[in-house]
């Protein structure tokens, strides 16, 4: 855990609870904003969620335009399509409505729409605090935590590497966020599982990582406890609103934790998997989490034991070593219970995975996230971990 002064950045306004999204118009009014571009996807247009949001805004005299062309794992090209819509209109803010991909797109659009510079210029190690258009986040999944983070991830499809670029800074931090569990009830089981493990990974990595602080520790442990109690229920019973609400709040808390403490090796290795094999981010995290935890555990036994105790996985008086291994056993059991596939069961060709392993390892290191891991890997370590998933 760092002993330096903690740097904390959070949205200016948070509305949390069932029906919070209905207050979007009121908050935009309070911020002096009246011409939003809503950035979302076709699914949320098709199921009526986007219409619900625009109808609520209309009741406040706010007329929004909806752009629903975002794509999973947004690319530079797909972001520029949305930027073109922004620049043709007269908008004073961007509303990101959806899961991690619409939110990542909205963050990039709010910045590029004001600067006009290439997305590549904002990739790590760059830190961008340049003012952008006001950004408002309305998440519809319980996982990414993007509504309260200063990060976005955009795939560079302008070259040959398909690198998932990690972009960070206050420019990507929403001004306001609406955490409404009612928007998550329609999530299918697979998405519930993947986003839930994504949130758990955020909480664990922010707690065991080298940039953890007392501020982020409390958020991370609270999030872990809630996820441990509620993820399986939310997955098995999608209409269980208390479980959905607990997962939604935990996702936001984990997002606050990792935004201010960073993530580590799981995320560093996960992004190249998503870029090259088009695996959803939460699912690639889930594939990696047990193996990376087993690798990292010897360097932070006490911290991993704290995670286990927060999730009520260890018996009273159990040693740190025993508690930490109970956490590892639970991560493996959770993957089994939520039917997380291996890369090969997902349909990834083993030979192609092995061919790309050196490239993925290089990209993982370049992101900077592995440097925050309790056990800092070299390239050979990362390659071994990748190969172990298809052994």
Helices and strands as residue ranges (DSSP letters): E 13-16, G 20-23, H 24-30, E 36-39, H 42-46, H 49-58, E 65-67, H 76-88, E 93-98, H 100-115, G 119-122, E 134-139, G 146-148, E 151-155, E 164-168, G 170-172, E 176-179, G 181-184, H 189-208, H 214-236, H 241-261, H 265-277, H 281-296, G 297-299, H 301-310, H 320-337, H 343-346, H 350-366, G 369-372, H 379-388
